[in-house]
Amino acid sequence: MRVPIEQVYQGLYDGPHATPKPSEDGPVFLGIGNITESGQLDLSSIRHIAEAEFQTWTRRVTPEAGDIVFTYEATLNRYAMIPRNFRGCLGRRLALIRMPPSSVYRNFLFLFL
């Protein structure tokens, strides 16, 4: 079955090409190490960014529940899905695929990748 691409894929966004100063608390700065080989998001060891910096680091995109985040350099071929209630930004060498809210293909694409 063929479907228009806009039913499968809404946008492709990469993270910042820099690294912010670490903070004691605040939103998550998602890194390559947070994406496991088995396709899970591991938030047991995270880096934070200052709340005041959040808008700067999400200028391109703010990760939302259901987005597929992936590594594109260094450690390749790791994918995970952003969970509900996640508040953070993409780190270096990470990108995400956003699906239309009504897409029935999200899980299929995630498993395919």
C-alpha positions, 0 to 999 in steps of 0.5 A: 500500500502506498501513502503520501509522505506527509502521512508518514513523516512531518519533519526531520530536525537535528540538534544544536551543533554545540554543547551548553554549560552543564547545570545542577538541575533543569531540563535534560540535555539528551546525549548519544549515551542516553540512547541504548542499542536496544532502542530505549531511552536511558535517563539514569545518567543525564546532563542538565541545562539551565532553565534560562538556556532552554529556549536557546537550545530548543530553537530548532525543535523541542522534543515531544512525546512520540518523536523518534530520536536517533544518533547520526554521527559517532555511535550510529544506528541508535533510535529511541522514542521520546516518552510522555512528560520528557522535558529537554533538548537534543544534544550534539549528533542527535536528530529526530523524526516527527510524525503527524499526530494522527499517523498510524505509522509511528511504531512501524517506522520506529521498528523499521529503523 
